[in-house]
Structure formats: structure tokens, C-alpha cells
Amino acid sequence: MKSLICNNPVMSAITINIVTLILFIYAISSRAYGFTMFIILVGAVNRTIIDNGLNIDKHKRLIIFISFFLMITLFLAYSTYINNVRHL
């Protein structure tokens, strides 16, 4: 598993971020707000992928960071939207 993640770091990081975003959206829809604390773990996994990945240059590192921050932004926007809809 580690060799798969380290050999193709950009695709694995983007896949992890997309799966995590889907899980976060499901958790917010199910009112399971405690699940959102795992975002720290996902950040640590992304950092580990950047540190241990093969052939990581500035461009690939930037793609991984952008996908992580895009995931956080979409999660916050969705949770704010759901919070506003529920309180109407």
C-alpha cells in the first residue's frame, strides 16, 4: 500500500481528498459533526505523501496543497449552507 501511494503521490492524495470530502458531506448531512475532526488526520496524511513521495517537484506539491485546501473550502461552504438551511 505504501509503495502504491509513494509511486503515484498526486493521484493518491487527490483520491484521499475526494473520498474524505464525500465522507464529510455525508457526515454533515447526517448531523455527525464529531467526524469533522479527522480533517487534521487528512492533512497529516497529505504531508506524509509529500514527504515520502517519489519525484515530487514544486508543481506536484502545489497540486496536492490546492486539492487539500479546495476540499476544506468546499466542506466549509457546504456545512455553512446546511446550517443556514436547517435554521430557516
C-alpha positions in Angstrom: 0.0 0.0 0.0 2.8 2.4 0.9 4.5 1.8 -2.4 1.3 2.5 -4.3 0.9 5.8 -2.5 4.5 6.8 -2.8 4.9 5.8 -6.5 1.9 7.9 -7.6 1.6 10.6 -4.9 -0.6 13.2 -6.7 -3.3 10.8 -7.7 -3.3 9.1 -4.3 -3.5 12.5 -2.5 -6.3 13.7 -4.7 -8.2 10.4 -4.3 -7.9 10.6 -0.5 -9.1 14.2 -0.5 -12.1 13.4 -2.7 -13.1 10.4 -0.6 -12.7 12.5 2.6 -14.8 15.3 1.2 -17.6 12.8 0.3 -17.4 11.4 3.8 -17.5 14.9 5.4 -20.6 15.8 3.3 -22.3 12.7 4.4 -21.4 13.3 8.0 -22.8 16.9 7.9 -26.0 15.6 6.2 -26.3 13.0 9.0 -25.6 15.6 11.7 -22.4 13.8 12.8 -20.3 16.8 13.5 -17.7 15.0 15.5 -16.4 13.3 12.4 -15.0 16.6 11.1 -12.1 16.4 13.5 -10.5 13.9 11.1 -9.5 16.8 8.8 -6.3 17.1 10.9 -5.5 13.4 10.1 -6.1 14.0 6.4 -3.7 17.0 6.5 -1.1 14.8 8.2 -1.6 12.1 5.5 -1.2 14.6 2.7 2.0 15.9 4.3 3.3 12.4 4.6 2.6 11.8 1.0 4.5 14.9 0.1 7.5 14.0 2.3 7.7 10.3 1.2 6.5 10.6 -2.5 8.8 9.9 -5.4 9.6 12.6 -7.9 7.8 15.4 -6.0 8.6 18.8 -7.5 7.0 22.2 -6.8 4.2 21.7 -9.3 3.1 18.4 -7.9 3.4 19.7 -4.3 1.2 22.7 -5.3 -1.4 20.4 -6.8 -1.6 18.4 -3.6 -1.9 21.6 -1.5 -4.6 23.1 -3.7 -6.6 19.9 -3.6 -6.4 19.8 0.2 -7.4 23.4 0.6 -10.2 23.1 -2.0 -11.5 20.2 0.0 -11.5 22.3 3.2 -13.2 25.2 1.3 -15.9 23.0 -0.2 -16.5 21.4 3.2 -16.9 24.7 5.0 -19.2 26.1 2.3 -21.4 23.1 2.4 -21.6 23.0 6.2 -22.4 26.7 6.3 -25.1 26.2 3.7 -26.6 23.3 5.6 -26.5 25.2 8.8 -28.4 28.1 7.2 -31.0 25.8 5.6 -31.7 24.0 8.9 -32.2 27.2 10.8 -34.8 28.6 8.5 
